[in-house]
Amino acid sequence: MITSKAKLSTPWGPFEFEGESDFVKEQIDKVINKLSSLNGSHLSLSSESLLRQESSPTKSTNLPSKSLPRKSFYEQPKILQDFISKDKLSSFEQFVKSKIPQNHQETFAVIAYWLKYNLQKDEVGIDEMWTSYKMLGKRPPQVLVQVLRDARSKKIWFDSGSQTGYYKLTSRGESFVEHDLPANQEDQIIQKNASGEVSK
């Protein structure tokens, strides 16, 4: 029986497959198709065309074959304990609400701005964003890190942080939050008429 082995290096770590040739090729195609659907994703392939065939004697067995455990494509975010204290939570909620962000990229910029000037957090990652969305009662995006990447590459609101997976709000991102949100005049009037001064 001919078995195949393949190893894929991806931004989410290595993937290894071993088994019959058709099975290995199928798994490789699934990974490549998944990664190529994400903007800015690059796939590094190891070995010659990913596939190395080796001759291996077959052994008859009545036990069902076990597939290799699958590795998650995305790093799972976690809730940060004691992230925003109760005495500052109201200010946080009011600030985000007053800016009326229209999409996830705008929401990320607003959150990063508030965290920078109220909690002195100059850099944010998926854990900070996941926790913030939960505290706001908002539905988070499916792939949080992709929102940060898009806001960096397409809007230039973020730049890479000092650690992998962390991002910092740029001066352009700050100006957007300060001067361009809310987006229309009617919403700006609502913001000005809101009770209390919104924290910077």
Secondary structure by P-SEA (a helix, b strand, c coil): cbbbbbbbbccccbbbbbccaaaaaaaaaaaaaaaaacccbbbbbcccccbbbbbbbbbbbcccccccbbbbcccbbbbbcccccccaaaaaaaaaaaaccccaaaaaaaaaaaaaaacccccccaaaaaaaaaaacccccccaaaaaaaaaaccccccccccccbbbbcaaaaaaaaccccccaaaaaaaaaccccccc
